[in-house]
Amino acid sequence: MDNPDFPLYRRSVNGLNWYRITSPMMFTEVQRVGSRYIAHQVRALIHPDRVRIADLIAMEDGHVVACEPSEFDAVLEHCSA
């Protein structure tokens, strides 16, 4: 895998999840649950999380697409404090 320039931004094709990938070991996910938005910061300490990040970077499964940083930031603003 090439060394991408971080951060990378992704969103799910169904429009319920947005991702900011800051390294091969860390990402922030914003989930829309009903009318609420919830943010999670994930540090990949176990192998399945590392695979998940690699899949988000590669975008080969058809479940995520690239998005603009402004799109991620807009949904992040809706998260509960």
Sequence and secondary structure as in RCSB ss.txt:
>XXXX:A:sequence
MDNPDFPLYRRSVNGLNWYRITSPMMFTEVQRVGSRYIAHQVRALIHPDRVRIADLIAMEDGHVVACEPSEFDAV
LEHCSA
>XXXX:A:secstr
     S EEEEETTSSEEEEEEETTEEEEEEEETTEEEEEEEE  SHHHHHHHHHHHH  SSSEEE  HHHHHHH
HTTS  
